[in-house]
Amino acid sequence: MTLSPPHMMQAIEITAPGGPEVLKPAEVTVPVPGHGQILIRVAYAGVNRPDALQRAGLYAPPPTASPLPGLEASGHVAAVGPGVTRWQLGDAVTALLPGGGYAEYALTHEDHALPIPEGVTLREAACLPETCFTVWSNISLRGGLQAGERFLVHGGSSGIGTTAIQLARAMGARVFATAGSPEKCAACVALGAERAINYRDEDFVAILRAAGGADVILDMVGGSYLPRNVKALADDGRLVQIAFLQGAKVEMNFAEVMTRRLTITGSTLRPQSDFAKARYARHLRKHVWPLVATGALRPVIDSEFALADAAEAHRRIETSDHIGKIVLKVS
Ligand SMILES: NC(=O)c1ccc[n+]([C@@H]2O[C@H](COP(=O)([O-])OP(=O)(O)OC[C@H]3O[C@@H](n4cnc5c(N)ncnc54)[C@H](OP(=O)(O)O)[C@@H]3O)[C@@H](O)[C@H]2O)c1
């Protein structure tokens, strides 16, 4: 079944591993949905730090994924593959993608698409999947965050951080966030953090310990933060690692992990199975989409670029000056 998508489309290719300049507009073939897949006519595509890592040659797409960048997009269903039961042509969706979002059409598994939450624009909806799948699966399912617990997120002004602050707050946690400027810290407080810590002037370990310790920490920094995170955890605390912007190798004493019953865990979303991602999507629909509909969780959008200006969007994300998400307008 199809609305007759064209044979060719505009997309952004990674022409070689390198800086933002390697992102170039190109005309490529429109993909055809396989069993259980839908083809989305992309309206907006979210830009995420992992896209920049992929462009630089540091984060290879899974073998079955599109080599084009782009892990999330909103738009309308333009074709469905055999066996698809959940969606019909023309349905408005926002979806987690295995890749390929920087294009006029993108494929995903039907179970990885979600309806547009009530009251949310397609532009906002494109900014939800990558951060909501990542944050929910890591703080709730992996970290076991409970109402009343103290939660610390590093990189509080990032796409991930702005989502984590709002979600943890809506889950009833007490939220602490670190960020690298007074402006970023103010944004974290406006989103619901009871305390934002400018890590250039203040020591997050001392602040968290004075508050009783963090029950859950969501960290993307790693490096020197690893032993400091362990110190900042309360007894029985959980450290969830989702990236290592400062490096993954460090020498540290693990004795406290044992004596204070700490858990160190982590995950990356993209290589997980279709089954696991479908499970996260069900959780989001049940637990997170209602929060988006009430406005308790809204994507914070820093800036918008045209698809053809994807290189500019990558320059912006790599300045780290942005607060929240960067989005590409595709059609
Ligand atoms: N595991 C997963 O499944 C998964 C999924 C999605 C994203 N991620 C990771 O989560 C992180 C956030 O993603 P995002 O798309 O939200 O990124 P983003 O908006 O670009 O945010 C990254 C933030 O990290 C902070 N930062 C701290 N140390 C840094 C360093 N050494 N280099 C650069 N930035 C540093 C910066 O804020 P300050 O100025 O405050 O330092 C920056 O704004 C990325 O590392 C990404 O790879 C992981």
The ligand as an SDF file (V2000), in Angstrom:
LIG
                    3D

 48 52  0  0  0  0  0  0  0  0999 V2000
   23.5610    6.2780   25.3800 N   0  0  0  0  0  0  0  0  0  0  0  0
   22.6290    6.6820   24.5550 C   0  0  0  0  0  0  0  0  0  0  0  0
   21.7810    5.9200   24.1310 O   0  0  0  0  0  0  0  0  0  0  0  0
   22.6130    8.1250   24.1240 C   0  0  0  0  0  0  0  0  0  0  0  0
   21.5400    8.6030   23.3590 C   0  0  0  0  0  0  0  0  0  0  0  0
   21.5220    9.9580   23.0110 C   0  0  0  0  0  0  0  0  0  0  0  0
   22.5690   10.7900   23.4040 C   0  0  0  0  0  0  0  0  0  0  0  0
   23.6130   10.2490   24.1070 N   0  0  0  0  0  0  0  0  0  0  0  0
   24.7350   11.0870   24.5520 C   0  0  0  0  0  0  0  0  0  0  0  0
   24.2430   12.0160   25.4830 O   0  0  0  0  0  0  0  0  0  0  0  0
   24.9880   13.2160   25.3810 C   0  0  0  0  0  0  0  0  0  0  0  0
   24.0310   14.3690   25.2020 C   0  0  0  0  0  0  0  0  0  0  0  0
   23.4400   14.2690   23.9220 O   0  0  0  0  0  0  0  0  0  0  0  0
   22.6790   15.5240   23.3190 P   0  0  0  0  0  0  0  0  0  0  0  0
   22.2840   15.1870   21.9310 O   0  0  0  0  0  0  0  0  0  0  0  0
   21.6830   15.9710   24.3070 O   0  0  0  0  0  0  0  0  0  0  0  0
   23.9430   16.5260   23.2290 O   0  0  0  0  0  0  0  0  0  0  0  0
   24.1080   18.0740   23.3590 P   0  0  0  0  0  0  0  0  0  0  0  0
   22.7950   18.7670   23.3640 O   0  0  0  0  0  0  0  0  0  0  0  0
   25.1040   18.4340   22.3440 O   0  0  0  0  0  0  0  0  0  0  0  0
   24.7680   18.2730   24.7970 O   0  0  0  0  0  0  0  0  0  0  0  0
   26.0470   17.9270   25.1920 C   0  0  0  0  0  0  0  0  0  0  0  0
   26.3850   18.7830   26.4040 C   0  0  0  0  0  0  0  0  0  0  0  0
   27.3720   18.1400   27.1630 O   0  0  0  0  0  0  0  0  0  0  0  0
   28.0730   19.1150   27.9000 C   0  0  0  0  0  0  0  0  0  0  0  0
   29.4580   18.6760   27.9870 N   0  0  0  0  0  0  0  0  0  0  0  0
   30.0780   18.2870   29.1250 C   0  0  0  0  0  0  0  0  0  0  0  0
   31.3320   17.9070   28.8980 N   0  0  0  0  0  0  0  0  0  0  0  0
   31.5340   18.0380   27.5830 C   0  0  0  0  0  0  0  0  0  0  0  0
   32.6450   17.7860   26.7490 C   0  0  0  0  0  0  0  0  0  0  0  0
   33.8110   17.3020   27.2300 N   0  0  0  0  0  0  0  0  0  0  0  0
   32.4920   18.0290   25.4140 N   0  0  0  0  0  0  0  0  0  0  0  0
   31.3290   18.5100   24.9080 C   0  0  0  0  0  0  0  0  0  0  0  0
   30.2470   18.7560   25.6790 N   0  0  0  0  0  0  0  0  0  0  0  0
   30.3460   18.5290   26.9980 C   0  0  0  0  0  0  0  0  0  0  0  0
   27.8820   20.4630   27.1920 C   0  0  0  0  0  0  0  0  0  0  0  0
   27.2580   21.3590   28.0910 O   0  0  0  0  0  0  0  0  0  0  0  0
   28.1190   22.2810   29.1240 P   0  0  0  0  0  0  0  0  0  0  0  0
   28.4720   23.5380   28.3890 O   0  0  0  0  0  0  0  0  0  0  0  0
   27.2110   22.5040   30.2450 O   0  0  0  0  0  0  0  0  0  0  0  0
   29.3550   21.5190   29.4830 O   0  0  0  0  0  0  0  0  0  0  0  0
   26.9330   20.1360   26.0470 C   0  0  0  0  0  0  0  0  0  0  0  0
   25.8970   21.0680   25.9200 O   0  0  0  0  0  0  0  0  0  0  0  0
   25.9490   13.0530   24.2140 C   0  0  0  0  0  0  0  0  0  0  0  0
   27.2010   12.7030   24.7180 O   0  0  0  0  0  0  0  0  0  0  0  0
   25.3470   11.9170   23.4360 C   0  0  0  0  0  0  0  0  0  0  0  0
   26.3140   11.2040   22.7020 O   0  0  0  0  0  0  0  0  0  0  0  0
   23.6420    8.9600   24.4840 C   0  0  0  0  0  0  0  0  0  0  0  0
  1  2  1  0
  2  3  2  0
  2  4  1  0
  4  5  1  0
  4 48  2  0
  5  6  2  0
  6  7  1  0
  7  8  2  0
  8  9  1  0
  8 48  1  0
  9 10  1  0
  9 46  1  0
 10 11  1  0
 11 12  1  0
 11 44  1  0
 12 13  1  0
 13 14  1  0
 14 15  2  0
 14 16  1  0
 14 17  1  0
 17 18  1  0
 18 19  2  0
 18 20  1  0
 18 21  1  0
 21 22  1  0
 22 23  1  0
 23 24  1  0
 23 42  1  0
 24 25  1  0
 25 26  1  0
 25 36  1  0
 26 27  1  0
 26 35  1  0
 27 28  2  0
 28 29  1  0
 29 30  1  0
 29 35  2  0
 30 31  1  0
 30 32  2  0
 32 33  1  0
 33 34  2  0
 34 35  1  0
 36 37  1  0
 36 42  1  0
 37 38  1  0
 38 39  2  0
 38 40  1  0
 38 41  1  0
 42 43  1  0
 44 45  1  0
 44 46  1  0
 46 47  1  0
M  CHG  2   8   1  16  -1
M  END
$$$$
